[in-house]
């Protein structure tokens, strides 16, 4: 049996570990990277079933990468995450193809509810 895979691209190690621990409890195979370039390579090589994408990364913008990701992987659900919870950023992310926008700090309950609402194809 293949477990659905999730990739997290976020430059905050604590956020990555928190998400990983939560998502593993849901039965997912979870990997994370801290840079956009490495994340993009991983997406196209390993084709995860779900992506958590930070909007503000040290080596680039998740918002700018999102259209490229969606063009190459149109069925990949993407959850954008950001420390800046503003309507314009959220609207831009959703318009670019994000399935959801998750504002930091978030609770484990928020993540659990979000994962339960997404139907991941594996």
N, C-alpha and C positions, 0 to 999 in steps of 0.2 A: 504494500500500500504506500502510495506517495503522499506525504504530508504537504499541504500547501505551504509555499515559501513566501516570506515577507522580507523585504529589504527596507532598512531604515537609513536615510541619509541625513545626518544631523551632526553638527560640530560639538554638541554638548554630550560628553560621555555619560553623565548621570541620566540624561533623558533617554539615551540609547539603551542603557541597562534597564531602566524602569520599564520602557516599552517592551524590551525583549522578555523580561520576566513575566509581564502581563500576558503577552501574546503566546508564549510557550505554554502557559496554562490553558490556552484555548486549542492547543494541539498543533501549533504552527512551527515550522522550521524558520528561525529568525536569524538574519545576519545584519550587521550594521557597519557603515563606513562613515568617516568624518569629513570627507571632501567630495565636492560635486563631481570632479573629474573621475575619481575612482568609482563613485556611485554610478555614473553614466556607463562606464565600461562594464560594471557588474550587471546593470539592467539588461544591456544588449547581449551579454554573454550568457547569463544564467536565466533570464526571463522570469522574474519572480511573479507570484500570483497577486501581490499587493505591494504598494510602495508608500512609505511615509517619507515625505520630502520637505525638509526645512526650506523656508523661503530665503533666509539670509545665511549664506555660507561663506567661509573665508576666501574661497577660490571662485565664487560666482553666485548668481542669483537662481534660486529654484524656480522663480516665476518665469525667468527667461528660458530656462531649460525645459519647462513643462510642455510647451508646444512641440518641441523636438521629440520628447519622450512619447507624447500622444500620437505623433505622426508615425513613429516607428513601432509603437506598441499600443494601437488604438483601444484594445480591450482591457488594458492594465488599469485597475482602479488605483487612483492616486489620492492620498490624503495629505494635503499640505499642512505644515505646522509652522507656527510663527509666534514669537514673543510679542509681536505687535498685533493686537486685535483691533484692527480698524476696518471699517466697511469697504473702503476702496481696495485695500489689499485682498480682502476676502472676495469681493466681486471679481477682481482681476484673476484670481486663482480659479474660481469656479468657471469663469468665461473661457479660460485657457484649457479647461478639461479636467480640473480636479473634481473628484467625487464629493469631497468634504474638506472643510477648513477647520483645523483644530488649533485653538489658541492656547499658548503656554501662559501660566502654568495650568495643566489639566489634571484631572483626578483619574484614578484607575477606573472609577465607575464610568466616567466619560468614555474612556477607551473601550471598556467592556461593552457598553451600549452601542458604540460605533461599530465594533467588530461584529456584534450580533445582528446589526442592520445591513451589513454588507454580505452579499452572496458571492463568495470567492469560488471561481472555477479552477479546479486542480486536475 
